[in-house]
Amino acid sequence: MSTVGGERVVVLAGGLSHERDVSVRSGRRVAEALRDAGVDVTVLDVDGALLPLLAADPPSVVVPLLHGASGEDGALRDVLGLLGLPYVGSRPAACRVAFDKPAASTVAGAAGLATPLSVALPQTTFRELGAGAVMTALLDTLGLPLMVKPARGGSSLGAAVVRTAAELPPAMVNCFSYGDTAVVERFVVGTEVAVSIVDTDGGLMALPGVEIVPDGGFYDYSARYTAGATEFFSPARLPADAIVACAEAALTAHRALGLAHLSRTDLIVDADGRPWFLEVNVAPGMTETSLFPQSVAAAGLDFGTVWRALVQRAMPATG
């Protein structure tokens, strides 16, 4: 196949995180889209053979599509930088902040975005102070319902909505099985919306927001990646002013966190039309049921063309 602009792209997918399967599917889809757009693409897993392969035959650009810590905490991108390889996506320092949900919420709040009242609690806190006493304090201060989720990670793994006091202990146990620190936040009732950002020649662009309506009431791992388990509406079925507010919130988060090329911000829009920042993703899923591709389609854009443009933006300037 002929190439566009001479790019030779390596897509990194897989890894060893809990989200390996999602990463493999994301990588496969992006690679197919880039090939359809005329780009020479190779898909590689992240293992002991990767660095020698990259060093022996450096690609024009790397597309890291690792989900979870292995792809979103900045470490892999640091190593790509050590090898002098350009890549699509945010720089390591920005990734580290964005991947840590409490840190990202602090930055978003300082930038003027509404964030739910929350606390971040390491598992050691429960052991040292007593789980019962800590959970009583959580319920007394934050009330119900609550959202419990790992401080680091994605795809809603380890996350749960707690609607009764009896549901809190098992939710905490499940959360700690995916990470050492849990975020417990006041649950905001409203419409869940995801807004993706892409960097274009004309500047940052907020794609149409995707409204998420899971059949079970919570957008968990199964609802995310099981076809038919969730209804999606893009653009979101919101008043025009709320749609604008969501786009502005996602752009604010992207800029405040210093992100690059692409991101996805997850929001809850309350009854007053106010968006609440939940988290941001520097490596959004690209599967058949993922939100970023739906936003691209709603904008009337071609998925492969968007990715080819991102690859070209990641290439170092010449001349």
Order of alpha helices (4+ residues) and beta strands (2+ residues): beta-alpha-beta-alpha-beta-alpha-alpha-alpha-alpha-beta-alpha-alpha-beta-beta-alpha-beta-beta-beta-beta-alpha-beta-alpha-beta-beta-alpha-alpha
